[in-house]
Amino acid sequence: MNDVSNERFFADVPVFTDFERVTDTSNYHPLPDGWFLALADIVGSTPAIAAGRYKDVNMAGVSVISAILNAVDKGDYPFVFGGDGAVVALPGNLEVAARGALAAAQRWVEEEMGLTLRIAVVPLADIRNEGLDVRVARHAASPFVTYAMFAGGGASWAERQMKSGRYGVEPAPPGTRPDLTGLSCRWSPIAAHNGEIVSIIAVPAEGGRPTAEFRKLVMDVVAISAEQGRGGHPVPPDGPEFAFSMKGVDREARAIAQPGKRLKQKLFILLQIVLVVVLHKLGAKLGRFDARRYTQDVSGNSDFRKFDDGLKMTIDVDSNHLGRIQALLENAKAKGIARYGLHRQASALMTCFVPTPLSRDHVHFIDGASGGYAVAASQITGKQLSGVQITP
């Protein structure tokens, strides 16, 4: 497959809008030959979560997506955010750029956040040699943003290889910094409105591949959450309430500005926040920027549910809907159809990638605020993780 078709692969994947069709195999298309997966996750999530630093963990995960997309000129490539990590699929001619971005993100996470980011680059050819594949679908969260869904078992296999120490990337020299332009961490936790924020992961049974029964389970869980309204979306339709975090502003300044320039960057961020609040309250526009439309887009563009070799959702549900979902999951577990993790918390977290607020394709990653996907995943793997109150 030539470079032009490589570059356009994801753009040419047909878009589906109804999330209930996320298990429809006709939506998924195999990555072209010669592609690879760039992966990362946080080592030692347990002490970080125990210390209330899950917001830092989330930002470290999103920084990988930001660093890679900026390094490849924000091309249209599939990626998935997993709470404490991420995966990005890219054509082979971008491997050098991706390795550099991964290594730079790893060094930044270590030196600025005091966390350890594990990174790897896994060739698609090796995945297919294992009898697995990486197939990608494209779901439209809104008219302006689409998110990739991954199936085929290849991404999960690649993650296991990374955790076993294979496919590592050469570390970057001390002081190396990735280009994290657009990485934003301003919003404070978003409180539940329906009942509780619930992070759910459901994957096929140990050693198994998705069966018809597993696909039906996913459809049934999604259908129940849809009864809640807006699919259990944790962000109100007009966007989050204006509750900004100074620690989030500090995180963003450390991502964008060099030491010595961060105070100026913080003041600039605070000025932007005040301007948005004022414009929103007045219903006024500044040039092409419409604050009310922007906050509505924040909600509509948010990535609160996905499929990554299994279902991942962070939803706002009441006790009745949650009970029905959990009963389905327990029944599937008992029958050997699926494994699952489910973590309940009072609020959700949002970490953003906003290259420019003047464009409507900014993306917003949602997770639970007290451990979210990391705690849910620990229930599947048997790790001892528990939710704590995060430090906003």
FENDA-V829327 format. One record per pair of residues at least 12 apart in sequence whose C-alpha atoms are under 7 Angstrom apart, sorted by the first residue. I is the first residue (numbers start at 1). J is the second residue. Records with the same first field share a line. If there is no record, write none. Layout:
I->J  J
//
This chain:
1->32
6->32  91
10->76  77  78
11->76
13->137  138
14->138
15->138  139  140
16->138  139  140
17->139  140
20->219  222  223
23->215
27->137
28->135  136  137
29->135  136  137
30->134  135  136
31->134  135  136
34->91  92  124  125
35->89  90  91  92  123  124
36->89  90  91  92  121  122  123  124
37->87  88  89  90  121  122  123  124
38->87  88  89  98  120  121  122
39->86  87  88  119  120  121
40->85  86  87  117  118  119  120
41->61  84  85  86  117  118  119
42->84  85  116  117  118
43->116  117  118
46->385
49->371  388
50->388
52->388  389  390  391
53->390  391
54->370  371  390
55->390  391  392
57->84
58->83  84  351
59->351
60->109
61->81  83  84  85  86
62->81
63->105  180  183
64->86  102  105
65->86
66->180  183  353
67->101  105  178  179  180
68->98  101  102
70->179
71->97  101
72->97
77->89  90
78->148
79->148
80->148
83->367  373  374
84->374
99->169
101->178
102->119
103->169  170  171  172
104->172  176  177  178
105->177  178
107->172  174  176
108->176  177
119->168  169
120->162  167  168  169
121->167  168  169
122->158  167
127->154
132->152  153  154
133->152  153  154
134->150  151  152  153  154  155
135->150  151  152
136->148  149  150  151
137->149  150
141->300  301
142->300  301
144->360  361
145->301  361
149->306  307  308
150->307  308  309
151->308  309
152->309
153->309
156->309
180->255  256
181->256  355
182->353  354  355  356
183->252  352  353  354
184->252  351  352  353  354
185->248  249  251  252  351  352
186->244  245  248  249
187->243  244  245  350
188->243  244  245  392
189->347  348  349  369  392
190->240  347  348  349
191->346  347  348
192->234  316  346  347
193->316
194->316  317  318
195->316  317  318  319
196->316  317  318  344  345  346
197->314  315  316  317  344  345  346  347  348  368
198->314  315  316  342  343  344  345  368
199->313  314  315  342  343  344  368  372  373  376
200->312  313  314  341  342  343  376
201->311  312  313  340  341  342  376  377
202->310  311  312  338  339  340  341
203->309  310  311  338  339  340
204->310  337  338  339
205->336  337  338  339
213->337
214->337  338
218->311
221->325
224->321  325
225->321
228->317
232->315  316  317
233->304  315  316
234->315  316  348
235->299
236->299
237->296  299
238->295  296  299
239->295  296  298  299
245->392
247->392
248->392
249->266  269
250->266
253->265  266
276->291
279->291
280->292
288->358
289->358
297->360
298->364
301->363  364
302->363  364  365  366
303->364  365  366
304->365  366
314->366  367  368
339->380
340->380
341->376  377  379  380
342->376
343->372  375  376
345->368  369  370
347->368  369
348->366  367  368  369
349->366  367  368  369
350->364  365  366  367
351->364  365  366
352->364  365
369->390
370->387  388  389  390
371->387  388
375->387
//
